[in-house]
Amino acid sequence: MTKFITAKFQAASIVMLMAIWLIPPALAAGDLTKQKPIVVKVSLGDKDDNRVFVPNKLTFETGKLYKLVLTNPSKINHYFSSPGFAAKVYTRKVQVVNANGTVTEIKGTVREIEVYPGSTVEWWLVPVAAGKITDLHCHVKDKDGLTHEAKGMVGIITIR
């Protein structure tokens, strides 16, 4: 009886190994290495140095690859800070870009991004959880002691 079970197990193992070797690996429909990113552009401030996100309402879908392009056309630093958003996305990479192309690539968890005047940062990400996030803000303080958030630099992010 034991020899019969062992022979059956060996035969099944050989069939499984042959299937693994002969069938090419399938790529999942959501394979991020094959997705073209959806570009979402956000301006942090404007040329008149207003404390705003343009646009200040963003919408993303779970499972899709995005390239969030953050630009700062103003003369002062701004933050794209949202702990709620950071908790609901997988960061593939962050790239610092100048006129010559990509200067730096950063990998790992991202909580917030500071963008200097005249600079661009690309945040490549995949939303992994749905929700409405109301904590997008810039926490830079002006000389008067008020944060940009207090002056209206806030936004809402929806992930479906």
N, C-alpha and C positions, 0 to 999 in steps of 0.2 A: 504494500500500500504506500509506504513512504517513497519507494523508488518511483511509483506512478505519479505522485504529487510533485516530486522533485523534477521529473521529466516534463510535466505540464508547465511548471514554473519556468524552467529553462527555455522551453519553446515560446512561451509568452514573452519572456525577456528578450529573446532574439527578434521576435516580430516587432516589439516596441523600439528596439535599437535601430532596426532597419528603417522603420517609419521616421525616426528622428533624423537619420542620415540622408534619406532619400527625399524628404519633403523640405523644401526651403523654408526658412523662418518667415512667418507672416508679420507684417507691420500692422500695428493697431491703427485704427482710423485717426486716432488722436496723437499719432507720433509727432512730437514737437520738432524733431529734426527735419521733418518733411513739410511742416506748415510754413506758409508765407505769413509773416506777422501783419496784423492789422495795426496801422499807424494811427495813433491818437496824439494830437498836438495840444499842448497846454502852454500858454504864456504866463510866466510868473512876473506880475507887474506889467507896466507898459512904458512907452517912450516918455510919457508925462510923469513918470514915477508914482502913479496911483498904486495903491495897495490892493491888488485884485488878482484873481486867477481868471484867465480867459481861455476857454469857458470855465465856469465855476460849477457846472453840473456835468458829471462824466458817467457813462454807462459802459459796462463790460459784461461779457458772457463767460461763464465757467468753461474751462477746458480749451479755450482758444488762446493762441499766442498773440501777445500785443507788444508793440514797440511804443512805449509812452515817451514822446519827445518833449522834454521840458526845456523851454528857452527863457532867457531873461533879457529883455530889451531895455530894462531900466538901468539907472546908474547906481543902484544899491542891491545888496545881496538879498535873496529870498529863499525860504525853505518850502519844500513840498513835504509836509509832515502829516501823516495819518496813521496812527497806530492800528486803527481798525482795518484799514486797507492792507497794511503790511501783514497783518495776521491772516488775511484771506487770500494771499497770492503766493505763488512760488516764483522766486526770482531766478531767472536763467542767467542774466548778467546785467551789469550796468556799464555803459560806455560813455566816456568823456570825449566830446568831439570838438575839434576846432576847424579852421579853414583848410587845413592839410589832411583832415580825416580823423580817424579814431586815435586818440592820444593814450588813453588808458582803458583797460577793461577790468571790472571788478566782479567777483563772484561771491555768492553767499547771501545770507539774510540781510535785507535792507529795511531799515525802520524809517528813515527820512533822507532827503537829498537836498543839499544846499547848492544853489546855482548862482554863480557869480555874475556880475553885470556883463552883458554881451556874450554869455556862454550858453552852451547846449549840452544836455545830458540825455542819453537814451536809456530808459529802463525797460529791459526785455523781461516780460512777466507773463504768467498764466494764472488767472483767477481760479481758485480751487474751492471756494465756498461762496454761496449767495448771501446777499444782505444789503441793507441800506446803511451807508457809512456817513456819519455827519460830523466827523472830527477832522476833516481836511482843513489845515490852517498853516499860516506862516507865523512863527513865534519870534522873529527878529524884532528887537526893540529899537524905536527911533530915539532921537535925542530928547524928545519930550517925555520919555519913559513909557509910552504906550506901545504895545505890540502891534504888528501889522494885522494880526487877528482882530484886535480891538477896533482897528480902523476898517474892518470889513473884508480882509483877505482870508476868506473861508470858502468852503465848497462842500458839495455833496457828491458822493460816489455811490452808484447803484451797480451791484453785480447780480446778474440774473442766472 
